[in-house]
Amino acid sequence: MAFFFLAPVVSILLYALIAGISAPSAETYVLLMFGGLLSAGATGALVRFLLSDPSSRERGPLFSLVMGGLAGLIVGLAYLIPQWIGAPDMLLPKTVLAANKIQFLSVVLVAVTAGIGFETVFQRLQKQANDVPVGLT
């Protein structure tokens, strides 16, 4: 079932990568950036889901897809915001330069690792929360 989700997400990521590396227009660059972050995080989370032990898969692949996409977006933006503050022209460029393309590729790599790591951290936190009794005494 997870393969059903993986194919479209990876194809969106590949499209964003190819379009982001080729000569995109300045208007579509920002859209490609955010789409690349979401799909990269989701891809990382789904890959982690598929490689994990089947007995530890308490939630389905759709949960991994959504949470990994959000993790990729949040961590990717946290990676980009200091760069945009230092060089505001990078956020809305008039023309997409080589520096924009390198920034795009590096943030996609950060988002993929965020998706992979989020799935691991979330499962560990959830397991620890179940071990700690919480209640009114």
N, CA, C and O of each residue as an XYZ file, in Angstrom:
548
protein
N       0.806     -1.189      0.000
C       0.000      0.000      0.000
C       0.854      1.261      0.000
O       0.483      2.271     -0.598
N       2.002      1.199      0.673
C       2.868      2.373      0.743
C       3.449      2.691     -0.628
O       3.729      3.852     -0.926
N       3.634      1.669     -1.468
C       4.140      1.926     -2.804
C       3.155      2.741     -3.626
O       3.552      3.466     -4.539
N       1.874      2.623     -3.306
C       0.846      3.406     -3.979
C       1.067      4.902     -3.749
O       0.839      5.715     -4.644
N       1.513      5.255     -2.541
C       1.766      6.652     -2.219
C       3.140      7.109     -2.694
O       3.324      8.278     -3.032
N       4.099      6.196     -2.720
C       5.469      6.574     -3.018
C       5.655      7.019     -4.470
O       6.384      7.976     -4.731
N       5.019      6.351     -5.397
C       5.225      6.666     -6.805
C       4.817      8.104     -7.164
O       5.617      8.804     -7.785
N       3.618      8.580     -6.806
C       3.297      9.965     -7.165
C       4.145     10.996     -6.430
O       4.476     12.040     -6.993
N       4.497     10.715     -5.181
C       5.299     11.683     -4.425
C       6.693     11.799     -5.027
O       7.212     12.904     -5.179
N       7.296     10.679     -5.365
C       8.620     10.711     -5.979
C       8.561     11.364     -7.351
O       9.488     12.081     -7.728
N       7.495     11.133     -8.101
C       7.390     11.774     -9.410
C       7.233     13.288     -9.281
O       7.764     14.033    -10.104
N       6.511     13.751     -8.258
C       6.404     15.194     -8.021
C       7.765     15.757     -7.636
O       8.147     16.832     -8.099
N       8.503     15.032     -6.787
C       9.835     15.474     -6.389
C      10.766     15.537     -7.596
O      11.503     16.508     -7.762
N      10.735     14.518     -8.429
C      11.591     14.531     -9.620
C      11.222     15.662    -10.564
O      12.100     16.302    -11.142
N       9.921     15.913    -10.725
C       9.504     17.033    -11.565
C      10.008     18.356    -10.995
O      10.499     19.207    -11.737
N       9.886     18.530     -9.677
C      10.350     19.775     -9.051
C      11.859     19.917     -9.207
O      12.355     21.017     -9.452
N      12.591     18.818     -9.068
C      14.040     18.882     -9.232
C      14.434     19.230    -10.657
O      15.282     20.093    -10.882
N      13.816     18.556    -11.616
C      14.162     18.814    -13.018
C      13.769     20.236    -13.414
O      14.545     20.946    -14.054
N      12.572     20.643    -13.035
C      12.128     21.997    -13.369
C      12.930     23.042    -12.614
O      13.189     24.122    -13.147
N      13.330     22.742    -11.379
C      14.107     23.700    -10.600
C      15.530     23.850    -11.101
O      16.117     24.925    -10.976
N      16.095     22.792    -11.665
C      17.461     22.856    -12.177
C      17.486     23.436    -13.580
O      18.429     24.139    -13.945
N      16.463     23.149    -14.366
C      16.412     23.741    -15.699
C      16.158     25.233    -15.539
O      16.362     25.770    -14.451
N      15.739     25.884    -16.540
C      15.570     27.343    -16.492
C      14.124     27.705    -16.180
O      13.367     28.039    -17.091
N      13.720     27.646    -14.892
C      12.342     28.027    -14.576
C      12.183     29.543    -14.604
O      13.149     30.289    -14.451
N      10.968     29.968    -14.798
C      10.711     31.402    -14.715
C      10.745     31.823    -13.253
O      10.579     30.996    -12.357
N      10.955     33.083    -13.022
C      11.042     33.584    -11.649
C       9.716     33.403    -10.914
O       9.706     33.242     -9.694
N       8.593     33.427    -11.643
C       7.282     33.274    -11.008
C       7.058     31.854    -10.512
O       6.457     31.656     -9.456
N       7.527     30.878    -11.251
C       7.310     29.487    -10.851
C       8.386     28.972     -9.903
O       8.239     27.897     -9.321
N       9.466     29.734     -9.746
C      10.561     29.274     -8.891
C      10.102     29.080     -7.448
O      10.431     28.066     -6.832
N       9.353     30.027     -6.901
C       8.899     29.927     -5.518
C       7.940     28.747     -5.361
O       8.006     28.021     -4.369
N       7.058     28.555     -6.326
C       6.138     27.419     -6.292
C       6.911     26.096     -6.339
O       6.588     25.158     -5.610
N       7.921     26.029     -7.189
C       8.751     24.826     -7.251
C       9.509     24.600     -5.948
O       9.706     23.461     -5.527
N       9.930     25.685     -5.317
C      10.651     25.562     -4.053
C       9.762     24.930     -2.983
O      10.175     23.982     -2.315
N       8.550     25.447     -2.817
C       7.663     24.905     -1.788
C       7.169     23.502     -2.147
O       7.061     22.641     -1.274
N       6.874     23.271     -3.405
C       6.487     21.926     -3.830
C       7.617     20.929     -3.644
O       7.383     19.781     -3.266
N       8.841     21.363     -3.907
C       9.998     20.505     -3.699
C      10.212     20.169     -2.234
O      10.573     19.041     -1.898
N       9.985     21.160     -1.348
C      10.138     20.912      0.089
C       9.106     19.902      0.587
O       9.443     18.965      1.311
N       7.854     20.098      0.196
C       6.795     19.177      0.635
C       7.033     17.765      0.119
O       6.957     16.798      0.878
N       7.319     17.651     -1.168
C       7.490     16.308     -1.739
C       8.782     15.652     -1.267
O       8.831     14.428     -1.143
N       9.827     16.429     -1.001
C      11.072     15.840     -0.503
C      10.887     15.288      0.905
O      11.343     14.184      1.203
N      10.225     16.044      1.770
C       9.964     15.550      3.120
C       9.074     14.330      3.105
O       9.312     13.374      3.843
N       8.052     14.352      2.271
C       7.149     13.211      2.171
C       7.877     11.982      1.622
O       7.637     10.864      2.077
N       8.751     12.185      0.661
C       9.521     11.067      0.114
C      10.416     10.458      1.172
O      10.495      9.236      1.296
N      11.097     11.308      1.941
C      11.952     10.800      3.008
C      11.177      9.996      4.033
O      11.631      8.937      4.467
N       9.999     10.495      4.428
C       9.190      9.785      5.422
C       8.669      8.460      4.872
O       8.631      7.460      5.589
N       8.272      8.450      3.608
C       7.776      7.192      3.034
C       8.885      6.173      2.848
O       8.669      4.976      3.036
N      10.065      6.637      2.483
C      11.197      5.713      2.371
C      11.516      5.118      3.741
O      11.758      3.917      3.862
N      11.514      5.958      4.761
C      11.741      5.464      6.121
C      10.648      4.478      6.522
O      10.924      3.464      7.162
N       9.408      4.780      6.145
C       8.293      3.891      6.458
C       8.495      2.526      5.799
O       8.274      1.491      6.427
N       8.909      2.527      4.547
C       9.090      1.274      3.828
C      10.275      0.466      4.352
O      10.244     -0.765      4.327
N      11.320      1.146      4.826
C      12.507      0.453      5.307
C      12.404      0.035      6.772
O      13.235     -0.732      7.258
N      11.394      0.533      7.472
C      11.259      0.204      8.893
C      10.708     -1.207      9.071
O      10.205     -1.831      8.137
N      10.822     -1.671     10.284
C      10.324     -2.995     10.651
C       8.794     -2.995     10.517
O       8.137     -2.106     11.058
N       8.216     -3.972      9.810
C       6.750     -3.976      9.640
C       5.974     -3.992     10.947
O       4.847     -3.501     10.996
N       6.554     -4.547     12.010
C       5.829     -4.572     13.279
C       5.779     -3.198     13.946
O       4.941     -2.961     14.816
N       6.683     -2.282     13.536
C       6.689     -0.950     14.142
C       5.836      0.055     13.372
O       5.780      1.227     13.744
N       5.192     -0.375     12.337
C       4.356      0.515     11.530
C       2.952      0.595     12.121
O       2.024     -0.066     11.655
N       2.822      1.413     13.151
C       1.525      1.524     13.813
C       0.558      2.377     13.000
O      -0.645      2.114     12.967
N       1.086      3.379     12.358
C       0.239      4.252     11.532
C       0.524      3.953     10.074
O       1.571      3.399      9.739
N      -0.389      4.312      9.224
C      -0.258      3.976      7.824
C       0.648      4.916      7.053
O       1.172      5.883      7.606
N       0.828      4.628      5.772
C       1.704      5.453      4.941
C       1.164      6.863      4.710
O       1.945      7.783      4.468
N      -0.145      7.051      4.778
C      -0.699      8.389      4.588
C      -0.261      9.318      5.717
O       0.020     10.493      5.478
N      -0.201      8.804      6.938
C       0.288      9.593      8.060
C       1.746      9.985      7.840
O       2.125     11.132      8.076
N       2.555      9.042      7.391
C       3.959      9.332      7.104
C       4.091     10.364      6.001
O       4.948     11.246      6.066
N       3.250     10.255      4.997
C       3.279     11.191      3.876
C       2.996     12.617      4.340
O       3.734     13.540      3.994
N       1.945     12.801      5.110
C       1.546     14.132      5.556
C       2.558     14.706      6.542
O       2.994     15.847      6.390
N       2.929     13.930      7.542
C       3.850     14.430      8.556
C       5.247     14.658      7.980
O       5.922     15.612      8.366
N       5.683     13.811      7.077
C       6.982     14.016      6.431
C       6.984     15.245      5.547
O       7.974     15.975      5.500
N       5.875     15.483      4.837
C       5.779     16.698      4.022
C       5.841     17.946      4.877
O       6.515     18.915      4.526
N       5.132     17.924      6.005
C       5.178     19.080      6.910
C       6.573     19.257      7.508
O       7.059     20.381      7.632
N       7.213     18.152      7.877
C       8.570     18.243      8.423
C       9.533     18.801      7.383
O      10.384     19.631      7.706
N       9.407     18.353      6.142
C      10.264     18.871      5.080
C      10.054     20.354      4.844
O      11.011     21.099      4.631
N       8.799     20.782      4.882
C       8.498     22.202      4.686
C       9.043     23.042      5.836
O       9.681     24.069      5.602
N       8.800     22.620      7.073
C       9.218     23.407      8.233
C      10.743     23.466      8.340
O      11.304     24.546      8.525
N      11.410     22.336      8.226
C      12.868     22.313      8.337
C      13.502     23.017      7.136
O      14.505     23.715      7.283
N      12.922     22.835      5.955
C      13.439     23.528      4.775
C      13.335     25.041      4.910
O      14.268     25.765      4.562
N      12.202     25.519      5.414
C      12.057     26.957      5.632
C      13.005     27.447      6.721
O      13.561     28.540      6.612
N      13.191     26.652      7.765
C      14.144     27.039      8.811
C      15.560     27.114      8.249
O      16.370     27.916      8.713
N      15.857     26.297      7.268
C      17.160     26.334      6.609
C      17.277     27.557      5.694
O      18.348     28.154      5.581
N      16.177     27.922      5.047
C      16.218     28.996      4.064
C      16.082     30.399      4.648
O      16.640     31.345      4.092
N      15.362     30.557      5.743
C      15.082     31.902      6.265
C      16.362     32.693      6.537
O      16.432     33.854      6.134
N      17.376     32.132      7.198
C      18.600     32.934      7.380
C      19.264     33.323      6.057
O      19.851     34.399      5.946
N      19.173     32.458      5.070
C      19.746     32.786      3.768
C      18.961     33.911      3.104
O      19.547     34.799      2.485
N      17.651     33.873      3.231
C      16.830     34.927      2.632
C      17.025     36.261      3.348
O      16.954     37.316      2.718
N      17.268     36.225      4.652
C      17.529     37.473      5.375
C      18.853     38.075      4.912
O      18.960     39.287      4.723
N      19.859     37.219      4.730
C      21.163     37.702      4.277
C      21.165     38.155      2.831
O      21.910     39.065      2.467
N      20.354     37.544      2.017
C      20.291     37.890      0.584
C      18.835     37.869      0.151
O      18.373     36.861     -0.385
N      18.084     38.975      0.371
C      16.647     38.980      0.076
C      16.311     38.757     -1.409
O      15.185     38.383     -1.735
N      17.260     38.979     -2.289
C      17.004     38.761     -3.713
C      16.801     37.289     -4.040
O      16.261     36.953     -5.094
N      17.234     36.409     -3.138
C      17.100     34.976     -3.389
C      15.661     34.495     -3.253
O      15.293     33.477     -3.840
N      14.837     35.216     -2.483
C      13.466     34.773     -2.270
C      12.614     34.954     -3.513
O      11.949     34.016     -3.953
N      12.626     36.122     -4.068
C      11.862     36.408     -5.284
C      12.821     36.943     -6.355
O      12.872     38.148     -6.603
N      13.565     36.056     -6.972
C      14.559     36.531     -7.947
C      13.893     37.012     -9.232
O      12.841     36.515     -9.634
N      14.535     37.992     -9.863
C      14.052     38.452    -11.173
C      14.408     37.432    -12.247
O      13.637     37.181    -13.173
N      15.579     36.862    -12.101
C      16.001     35.746    -12.950
C      16.588     34.672    -12.039
O      17.217     34.981    -11.027
N      16.383     33.438    -12.398
C      16.880     32.327    -11.601
C      18.328     32.066    -11.991
O      18.629     31.658    -13.113
N      19.214     32.312    -11.031
C      20.650     32.170    -11.263
C      21.147     30.821    -10.766
O      20.392     30.040    -10.187
N      22.424     30.562    -10.999
C      23.024     29.306    -10.540
C      22.970     29.206     -9.014
O      22.799     28.115     -8.469
N      23.112     30.326     -8.332
C      23.042     30.306     -6.864
C      21.664     29.865     -6.389
O      21.556     29.154     -5.390
N      20.615     30.273     -7.085
C      19.260     29.842     -6.735
C      19.105     28.338     -6.917
O      18.473     27.671     -6.099
N      19.676     27.814     -7.980
C      19.559     26.381     -8.251
C      20.326     25.555     -7.223
O      19.864     24.497     -6.796
N      21.498     26.044     -6.832
C      22.270     25.338     -5.808
C      21.528     25.385     -4.479
O      21.491     24.393     -3.751
N      20.945     26.520     -4.164
C      20.155     26.654     -2.940
C      18.967     25.692     -2.970
O      18.650     25.061     -1.961
N      18.323     25.584     -4.109
C      17.180     24.684     -4.261
C      17.586     23.235     -4.028
O      16.906     22.511     -3.301
N      18.685     22.806     -4.638
C      19.135     21.422     -4.461
C      19.520     21.136     -3.009
O      19.206     20.070     -2.481
N      20.193     22.076     -2.374
C      20.610     21.834     -0.994
C      19.419     21.791     -0.051
O      19.413     20.993      0.885
N      18.415     22.623     -0.270
C      17.254     22.606      0.625
C      16.411     21.350      0.401
O      15.769     20.870      1.336
N      16.401     20.822     -0.792
C      15.685     19.561     -1.039
C      16.369     18.418     -0.293
O      15.696     17.550      0.264
N      17.699     18.414     -0.279
C      18.414     17.386      0.484
C      18.128     17.510      1.973
O      17.965     16.501      2.659
N      18.067     18.730      2.476
C      17.734     18.950      3.882
C      16.316     18.457      4.173
O      16.076     17.850      5.217
N      15.378     18.710      3.262
C      13.988     18.309      3.468
C      13.828     16.786      3.438
O      13.024     16.238      4.191
N      14.576     16.106      2.584
C      14.505     14.639      2.549
C      14.982     14.063      3.878
O      14.341     13.175      4.439
N      16.097     14.565      4.375
C      16.593     14.056      5.650
C      15.660     14.431      6.799
O      15.556     13.689      7.776
N      14.983     15.571      6.691
C      13.999     15.936      7.721
C      12.844     14.949      7.729
O      12.377     14.554      8.797
N      12.379     14.548      6.554
C      11.302     13.563      6.478
C      11.711     12.215      7.050
O      10.932     11.562      7.744
N      12.942     11.802      6.754
C      13.439     10.532      7.291
C      13.568     10.616      8.804
O      13.124      9.718      9.520
N      14.166     11.675      9.282
C      14.387     11.822     10.716
C      13.119     12.020     11.497
O      13.003     11.532     12.621
N      12.160     12.730     10.928
C      10.920     12.993     11.655
C      10.182     11.708     11.952
O       9.662     11.529     13.053
N      10.132     10.824     10.999
C       9.435      9.554     11.195
C      10.067      8.775     12.348
O       9.358      8.189     13.167
N      11.378      8.768     12.412
C      12.081      8.065     13.488
C      11.838      8.728     14.838
O      11.511      8.055     15.815
N      11.997     10.037     14.889
C      11.837     10.768     16.148
C      10.396     10.683     16.645
O      10.163     10.508     17.841
N       9.437     10.804     15.744
C       8.044     10.756     16.158
C       7.696      9.399     16.768
O       7.016      9.339     17.792
N       8.149      8.325     16.157
C       7.869      7.002     16.701
C       8.520      6.812     18.066
O       7.918      6.219     18.961
N       9.748      7.313     18.232
C      10.439      7.179     19.517
C       9.727      7.995     20.600
O       9.549      7.516     21.720
N       9.324      9.212     20.274
C       8.603     10.042     21.239
C       7.262      9.427     21.620
O       6.851      9.481     22.780
N       6.596      8.854     20.653
C       5.310      8.232     20.916
C       5.484      7.005     21.830
O       4.672      6.782     22.728
N       6.519      6.230     21.604
C       6.778      5.059     22.447
C       7.119      5.485     23.871
O       6.655      4.863     24.826
N       7.921      6.532     24.026
C       8.267      7.018     25.356
C       7.050      7.600     26.067
O       6.912      7.447     27.281
N       6.182      8.254     25.336
C       4.971      8.817     25.945
C       4.044      7.719     26.448
O       3.364      7.900     27.458
N       4.007      6.601     25.768
C       3.173      5.482     26.216
C       3.738      4.812     27.466
O       2.985      4.215     28.236
N       5.047      4.901     27.680
C       5.689      4.279     28.834
C       5.530      5.093     30.116
O       5.651      4.555     31.217
N       5.258      6.385     29.972
C       5.170      7.258     31.142
C       3.697      7.381     31.538
O       2.878      7.845     30.746
N       3.358      6.963     32.767
C       1.964      7.078     33.194
C       1.613      8.557     33.479
O       2.348      9.265     34.167
N       0.506      8.980     32.946
C       0.041     10.338     33.150
C      -1.400     10.251     33.659
O      -2.226      9.529     33.101
N      -1.679     10.981     34.703
C      -3.036     10.968     35.228
C      -3.132     11.748     36.523
O      -2.123     12.177     37.084
N      -4.319     11.921     36.975
C      -4.564     12.615     38.234
C      -4.518     11.615     39.375
O      -5.047     10.509     39.261
N      -3.890     12.001     40.469
C      -3.836     11.099     41.611
C      -4.613     11.658     42.777
O      -4.679     11.030     43.834
